[in-house]
Structure formats: structure tokens, C-alpha cells
Amino acid sequence: MNRSRYSSLYTWPFAALSVFIMGCVGGSMEDASSAHLQMAPIDEMPLEVQRAPVAVRQAYQFAVANAVLLRQGFEFEDRRSAEQRRVDREKRVLRSRPDKQDQAVLHVAQDGI
């Protein structure tokens, strides 16, 4: 009898939590499914595409309407730390003249200082 009492004691909070989570997730799923994607008109597609299954038609319509986006690729909104640089310019080695040979950087004796 104690066992069923403890199991029901833990069951109700988990059931309530799961109902709450399902309610929260359900609303966001409706928003995601109702999102409008740019699609090319089916009338302008080749005859083979018009006769293809629905998934193939939709994929082809999306690819035609968003060709530039697909060519460029997608970027993450939050870049990784390796891509987050303070200075995004090319680093160059500064030298005294263009005909100077590659020398060791700390070899001061050759510069006549």
C-alpha cells in the first residue's frame, strides 16, 4: 500500500509537467508549420516536375525560388569562437624594402642598428 501511495505521489507532478510542456511545444509547432516559404509557381516548372510527387515538386519549387540562398549556403546566427575575430584583415610582414631577402626577425646585427 505504501508503494502505490509513493508512485501516485510522483506520478501526478510528472503528468502535470508533461501536459504543461506539451502545451508550450504545441503552440510553437503551429507557428513553424504556418511559416510561409518562398516557392516558384508550379506553372513555370517543366512538365516532368509538374508530374512528380508532391515532395519532389515542393523541393524543386523551393530550389528555383531560392537559388541564390542555396548557392551561398546558410550561416549560423551565432558564430563559433574560431570565426569571431576582433580584426578580420590579412596579416602581413613589414619589411624595410621589397628586395630584402627573408631574414630572421630578431637578427638585429644585419640591419646595422
C-alpha positions in Angstrom: 0.0 0.0 0.0 2.9 2.4 0.7 4.3 1.6 -2.7 1.2 2.7 -4.6 1.0 5.9 -2.5 4.5 6.9 -3.4 4.1 6.1 -7.0 1.0 8.2 -7.3 2.8 10.9 -5.3 5.5 11.1 -8.0 3.1 10.4 -11.0 0.9 13.5 -10.6 3.7 16.1 -10.8 5.3 14.4 -13.8 1.9 14.2 -15.5 1.2 17.9 -14.9 4.7 18.8 -16.1 4.3 16.8 -19.2 1.0 18.4 -20.0 2.5 21.8 -19.5 5.4 21.1 -21.8 3.2 19.7 -24.5 1.1 22.8 -24.3 4.2 25.0 -24.7 5.6 23.0 -27.6 2.3 22.6 -29.4 2.0 26.4 -29.9 5.4 26.7 -31.3 4.9 23.8 -33.7 1.8 25.5 -35.2 3.9 28.7 -35.8 6.6 26.7 -37.5 4.2 24.8 -39.8 2.3 28.0 -40.7 5.6 29.8 -41.8 5.5 30.9 -45.4 8.3 29.9 -47.6 9.1 31.4 -51.0 8.1 29.0 -53.7 8.2 29.4 -57.5 4.9 28.9 -59.3 4.2 25.4 -60.5 3.1 26.6 -63.9 6.6 27.7 -64.8 8.1 24.3 -63.9 9.0 21.7 -66.5 6.4 19.0 -67.3 8.4 16.3 -65.5 8.4 18.3 -62.3 4.7 19.0 -62.6 4.0 15.3 -62.8 6.4 14.4 -60.0 5.3 13.5 -56.4 4.4 16.4 -54.1 7.7 16.3 -52.1 9.7 16.5 -55.3 7.6 19.4 -56.7 7.9 21.4 -53.5 11.7 20.8 -53.3 12.1 21.9 -56.9 9.9 25.0 -56.4 11.9 26.0 -53.3 15.2 25.5 -55.1 14.2 27.6 -58.0 12.8 30.4 -55.9 15.8 30.5 -53.5 18.7 29.7 -55.9 20.9 32.5 -54.5 20.3 31.4 -50.9 21.1 27.8 -51.7 24.2 28.7 -53.7 25.6 30.9 -50.8 24.8 28.4 -48.1 23.4 29.0 -44.7 25.3 30.7 -41.9 24.7 30.2 -38.3 23.3 33.2 -36.4 25.8 32.8 -33.6 29.3 32.2 -35.0 31.7 29.9 -33.3 34.6 31.3 -31.4 37.1 30.4 -34.2 35.1 32.6 -36.6 34.7 35.5 -34.1 37.8 37.6 -34.6 38.5 41.1 -33.5 40.4 42.0 -36.7 39.4 40.4 -40.0 42.2 41.6 -42.2 45.2 39.9 -43.8 48.3 39.9 -41.6 51.5 41.0 -43.4 55.1 41.0 -42.5 56.5 44.5 -42.6 60.0 44.8 -44.1 62.3 47.7 -44.8 62.4 47.3 -48.6 61.0 44.9 -51.2 64.3 43.5 -52.4 65.4 42.4 -49.0 65.7 38.7 -48.6 63.8 36.8 -46.0 65.8 37.1 -42.8 65.3 36.2 -39.2 63.1 38.7 -37.4 65.3 39.2 -34.4 68.6 39.3 -36.2 69.5 42.9 -35.5 73.1 42.8 -36.4 72.4 42.8 -40.2 70.3 45.9 -40.1 73.2 47.9 -38.7 71.5 49.3 -35.7 
